[in-house]
Amino acid sequence: MNWYEALIFGLVQGLTEFLPVSSDGHLEIVKYVFDGIEESFLFSVAVHGATVLSIIAVFWKEIIKLLKGVFRFTMNEEMVYALKIIVSMIPVAIVGFTLRDEVESLFIADMDITGSFLLVTALFLALGHFVKKRDKPITYGGAFVMGIAQAFAVLPGWSRSGSTIATGLMLGNSKDELARFSFLMVIVPIIGANFMQVITTESAAVDVVMFPLIISFVAAFVSGYVACRWMINIVRKGKLGWFALYCLVVGLSLIIFA
């Protein structure tokens, strides 16, 4: 991967991680356009790590407040919220530890696979857009169901933010609360994925791609920060229909033409 491919890779990841259009799916499209990219899974995990930092940069006040509450070691509001986030991580942890090889085998720039899962994302977004809006708090059960949606989002084309937010809307959760919860629940799983990749990747393989890796990381962080703040406003205004249409058009185009 050269520097401009790395730049595009990072920008696409940062912008699409938070918009409900599947970052993994769009990274697969980038790989297809550039006829395959070496060390693609390493780059994918690295730029996901950059977007985690952008989440922290956007929500740092909420994260500090949450940590302060947790370390009081009492069942306060922050502790309950943290426990719900932990519950939401159970499904993706199960998938990560038991089906990692099977999931990685799907990341082969196959546009039929990516296009099909983009259609699933379009369906989720359409359901979330048209469902009657309510203002219920997120429950432990709701957090687990959103976690299941997040676990399926390891598939290329299945949007994590789109499926978790749409699932929350269908459960009747508050849009303001969903915007925050959906982004905070992904921090630990992505950090875990980065850790697993670091301990299973030879240092020599990293050294070969270090410069483009840095470019991808910085591009993903900057674009992710912008997209995260934008997506918060989109969720609060409930404008998911246009993204459903986008995923429908792109998904069908990939299946038919690519």
Buried (B, 14 or more C-beta within 10 A) or exposed (E): BEEEBBBBBBBBBBBBBBBBBBBBBBBBBBBBEBEEBEBBEBBBBBBBBBBBBBBBEBBEEBBEBBEEBBEEEEEEEBBEBBBBBBBBBBBBBEBBEEEBEEBEEBBBBBBEBBBBBBBBBBBBBBBBBEBEEEEEEBEEEBBBBBBBBBBBBBBBBBBBBBBBBBBBBBBBBBBEBBBBBBBBBBBBBBBBBBEBBBEEBEEEEBEBBEEBBBBBBBBBBBBBBBBBEEBBEBBEEEEBEEBBBBBBEBBBEBBEEB
